[in-house]
Amino acid sequence: MSSAAPATAPRVALVTGAASGIGLAIATQFVRDGITTVMLDRSAEVQRVADELEGRTHAIVCDVADEAQIRAAVAEVDQRHGRCDILVNNAGIHPKRDGGKFTIEQIPSAQWRDVLAINLTAPFLFCQLVMPLMRRHRWGRVINISSRGGRTVSPVASAHYAATKAGLIGFTRIAALEGAPDGITANSVTPGPILSAMTAGSSPEVRAAFTRSVPLGRYGDPEEIASAVSYLASDASSFITGAIFDINGGTYMP
């Protein structure tokens, strides 16, 4: 039998990188699911898109590279809602060089640190701060958005991006193990080529070549990732933890 959060209050989700792309699609789906959704992004645009959604939402402008801002954001969620049941670590960056990848020799050390801070350290900090809120009600869902680039070699993934996304998968397994006694599950979603601002940073030539490599012959839509996340955030997924959901059009089949 699955455990459930008390029915006296709607579940609360925190989605990072929610102003556009996959994060916005996830937040939109959560609103449809009747979940109170906190949309977090470093862009002030997040306030506008949150206001446009018809449902229980509010926005927080936060740079996830800044630990103090992360702590303030989670404190705001706790003060305003008294709970946080679902955490989606979606915010991430993948710097491009002339529309393509950086080789190891080309990556500036400052850029390496920035990618690690946003793609890996921020999810750690959010989990560290939010999982105690989940334990209050002995129910929680942590969903970390990794990447196909963290699963296997990718011609378009730079070393810092691949390293952080692979690290996020390993981190998720530990979160799953440690959260399990309190009814908290943790899972990874690993998108392949998805239409988003991040993939738009690649050159048309790179995108065309990558499209040809996809067995299903196209890039995915953010809504296709959101559907999987919606399932993982639900009671229906209560016996799934430490898993990896590959959503990549067949570009990686383990």
C-alpha positions as CSV (number, residue, x, y, z in Angstrom):
1,M,0.0,0.0,0.0
2,S,1.4,3.4,-0.9
3,S,1.6,6.2,1.7
4,A,0.1,9.5,0.8
5,A,0.4,13.1,2.0
6,P,-2.5,14.3,4.2
7,A,-5.5,15.2,2.1
8,T,-6.2,18.3,4.2
9,A,-3.8,20.3,2.0
10,P,-2.9,20.2,-1.7
11,R,0.6,19.0,-2.5
12,V,3.2,21.6,-3.2
13,A,5.9,21.3,-5.9
14,L,9.0,23.3,-6.4
15,V,10.3,23.4,-10.0
16,T,13.7,25.0,-10.8
17,G,14.4,26.5,-14.2
18,A,10.6,27.0,-14.7
19,A,10.5,30.1,-16.8
20,S,10.8,28.2,-20.1
21,G,11.4,24.9,-21.9
22,I,11.1,21.7,-19.9
23,G,10.7,23.4,-16.6
24,L,7.7,25.5,-17.8
25,A,6.2,22.3,-19.3
26,I,6.5,20.5,-16.0
27,A,5.1,23.4,-14.0
28,T,2.2,23.7,-16.5
29,Q,1.5,19.9,-16.1
30,F,1.6,20.1,-12.3
31,V,-1.0,22.9,-12.4
32,R,-3.2,20.7,-14.5
33,D,-2.7,18.0,-12.0
34,G,-4.0,20.3,-9.2
35,I,-0.7,20.7,-7.5
36,T,0.3,24.0,-5.9
37,T,3.4,24.9,-8.0
38,V,6.3,27.1,-7.0
39,M,8.1,28.2,-10.2
40,L,11.7,29.2,-9.6
41,D,14.1,30.7,-12.2
42,R,16.9,33.2,-12.3
43,S,14.9,35.1,-15.0
44,A,12.3,37.6,-13.9
45,E,10.2,36.3,-16.7
46,V,9.2,33.5,-14.4
47,Q,6.8,35.9,-12.7
48,R,4.9,36.6,-15.9
49,V,4.5,33.0,-16.9
50,A,3.4,32.0,-13.4
51,D,0.7,34.7,-13.5
52,E,-0.5,33.4,-16.8
53,L,-1.1,29.9,-15.6
54,E,-4.6,29.2,-14.3
55,G,-4.0,27.5,-11.0
56,R,-2.2,27.7,-7.7
57,T,1.2,29.1,-8.6
58,H,3.7,31.6,-7.4
59,A,7.1,32.5,-8.7
60,I,10.5,33.0,-7.0
61,V,13.4,34.7,-8.8
62,C,16.5,32.8,-7.7
63,D,20.0,32.3,-9.1
64,V,20.7,28.6,-8.2
65,A,24.4,29.3,-8.5
66,D,24.1,31.3,-5.2
67,E,23.6,29.2,-2.1
68,A,22.2,32.1,-0.1
69,Q,19.5,32.6,-2.7
70,I,18.6,28.9,-2.6
71,R,18.3,28.9,1.1
72,A,16.1,32.0,1.0
73,A,13.9,30.4,-1.7
74,V,13.3,27.2,0.3
75,A,12.6,29.2,3.4
76,E,10.0,31.2,1.5
77,V,8.3,28.0,0.3
78,D,8.2,26.7,3.9
79,Q,6.9,29.9,5.3
80,R,4.2,30.4,2.7
81,H,3.1,26.8,2.3
82,G,4.4,24.9,5.3
83,R,5.4,22.0,3.1
84,C,7.1,20.9,-0.1
85,D,6.1,17.5,-1.3
86,I,7.7,17.4,-4.8
87,L,11.1,18.8,-5.9
88,V,12.1,18.9,-9.6
89,N,15.7,19.9,-10.1
90,N,15.5,21.0,-13.7
91,A,17.7,24.1,-13.9
92,G,20.8,23.5,-15.9
93,I,23.3,25.1,-18.3
94,H,25.3,23.8,-21.2
95,P,27.6,26.5,-22.6
96,K,28.2,26.3,-26.4
97,R,31.2,27.3,-28.4
98,D,30.3,28.6,-31.9
99,G,27.1,26.5,-31.8
100,G,29.0,23.4,-30.8
101,K,30.7,21.8,-27.8
102,F,33.7,22.8,-25.8
103,T,36.5,20.3,-25.9
104,I,38.2,19.6,-22.6
105,E,41.2,21.8,-23.6
106,Q,38.9,24.7,-24.4
107,I,36.8,24.8,-21.1
108,P,37.8,27.8,-18.9
109,S,38.1,26.8,-15.2
110,A,35.6,29.5,-14.3
111,Q,33.1,28.0,-16.7
112,W,33.7,24.5,-15.3
113,R,32.9,25.8,-11.8
114,D,29.7,27.5,-13.1
115,V,28.4,24.4,-14.7
116,L,29.1,22.3,-11.6
117,A,27.5,24.9,-9.4
118,I,24.2,25.1,-11.3
119,N,23.9,21.5,-12.6
120,L,25.1,19.5,-9.6
121,T,25.7,21.6,-6.5
122,A,22.3,23.3,-6.7
123,P,20.3,20.0,-6.8
124,F,22.3,18.8,-3.8
125,L,21.5,22.0,-1.8
126,F,17.8,21.8,-2.8
127,C,17.6,18.2,-1.7
128,Q,19.4,19.0,1.6
129,L,16.9,21.7,2.4
130,V,13.7,20.2,1.0
131,M,13.9,16.6,2.0
132,P,13.4,17.5,5.7
133,L,10.2,19.2,4.7
134,M,9.1,16.0,3.0
135,R,9.9,14.0,6.1
136,R,7.3,16.0,8.1
137,H,4.6,14.2,6.2
138,R,6.5,11.0,5.4
139,W,5.9,11.5,1.7
140,G,8.0,13.1,-1.0
141,R,9.1,13.0,-4.6
142,V,12.5,14.1,-5.8
143,I,12.9,14.2,-9.6
144,N,16.2,15.2,-11.0
145,I,16.5,16.1,-14.7
146,S,19.7,14.6,-15.9
147,S,20.5,14.0,-19.6
148,R,21.3,11.4,-22.2
149,G,24.8,13.0,-22.0
150,G,25.1,11.7,-18.5
151,R,24.2,8.1,-19.6
152,T,26.5,7.6,-22.6
153,V,28.9,9.4,-24.8
154,S,27.3,12.2,-26.8
155,P,28.8,14.1,-29.8
156,V,27.2,17.3,-28.6
157,A,27.9,17.1,-24.8
158,S,30.8,19.0,-23.4
159,A,32.8,17.4,-20.6
160,H,31.5,19.6,-17.8
161,Y,27.9,19.0,-18.8
162,A,28.4,15.3,-19.1
163,A,30.2,15.1,-15.8
164,T,27.5,16.9,-13.9
165,K,24.6,15.0,-15.5
166,A,26.3,11.7,-14.8
167,G,27.0,12.9,-11.2
168,L,23.4,13.8,-10.8
169,I,22.3,10.3,-11.6
170,G,24.6,8.9,-8.9
171,F,23.5,11.5,-6.4
172,T,19.8,10.5,-7.1
173,R,20.5,6.9,-6.2
174,I,21.8,8.0,-2.8
175,A,18.8,10.3,-2.3
176,A,16.6,7.4,-3.1
177,L,18.3,5.2,-0.5
178,E,18.3,7.8,2.2
179,G,14.7,9.0,1.6
180,A,13.1,5.6,1.4
181,P,12.5,5.1,5.1
182,D,10.4,8.3,5.1
183,G,8.4,7.5,2.0
184,I,10.5,9.8,-0.2
185,T,11.3,8.5,-3.7
186,A,14.0,9.9,-5.9
187,N,14.4,9.3,-9.6
188,S,16.2,10.6,-12.6
189,V,14.8,11.6,-16.0
190,T,17.3,11.6,-18.8
191,P,16.1,13.5,-21.8
192,G,17.7,13.1,-25.2
193,P,17.3,15.8,-27.8
194,I,14.4,18.1,-26.7
195,L,13.2,21.3,-28.3
196,S,14.3,23.9,-25.8
197,A,16.4,27.1,-25.4
198,M,19.4,24.9,-24.5
199,T,19.3,22.9,-27.7
200,A,18.5,26.0,-29.7
201,G,22.1,27.1,-28.8
202,S,23.4,24.4,-31.1
203,S,24.1,25.4,-34.7
204,P,21.6,24.3,-37.4
205,E,24.2,21.9,-38.7
206,V,24.6,20.2,-35.3
207,R,20.9,20.0,-34.8
208,A,20.3,18.5,-38.3
209,A,23.1,15.9,-37.8
210,F,21.7,15.0,-34.4
211,T,18.1,14.6,-35.8
212,R,19.4,12.1,-38.3
213,S,20.8,10.0,-35.5
214,V,17.5,9.8,-33.7
215,P,15.6,6.5,-34.5
216,L,12.3,8.3,-34.1
217,G,13.5,11.0,-36.5
218,R,12.8,14.1,-34.5
219,Y,13.5,16.1,-31.4
220,G,11.2,15.6,-28.5
221,D,8.8,18.1,-27.0
222,P,9.1,19.4,-23.5
223,E,5.6,18.2,-22.8
224,E,6.8,14.6,-23.3
225,I,9.2,15.0,-20.5
226,A,6.5,16.7,-18.4
227,S,4.3,13.7,-18.8
228,A,6.9,11.4,-17.3
229,V,7.6,13.8,-14.5
230,S,3.9,14.0,-13.7
231,Y,3.8,10.2,-13.3
232,L,6.9,10.1,-11.1
233,A,5.3,12.8,-8.9
234,S,2.1,10.9,-8.4
235,D,1.0,8.2,-6.0
236,A,1.0,5.7,-8.9
237,S,4.8,5.7,-8.9
238,S,5.1,4.9,-5.2
239,F,7.2,1.7,-5.8
240,I,9.7,3.3,-8.1
241,T,12.8,4.8,-6.7
242,G,16.4,5.1,-7.8
243,A,15.3,4.6,-11.3
244,I,16.4,6.2,-14.6
245,F,13.7,7.2,-17.1
246,D,15.4,7.4,-20.6
247,I,13.3,9.7,-22.8
248,N,15.4,10.1,-25.9
249,G,13.7,8.9,-29.1
250,G,15.8,5.7,-29.1
251,T,19.2,7.4,-29.2
252,Y,20.3,5.4,-26.1
253,M,19.0,1.9,-25.4
254,P,20.8,0.3,-22.5
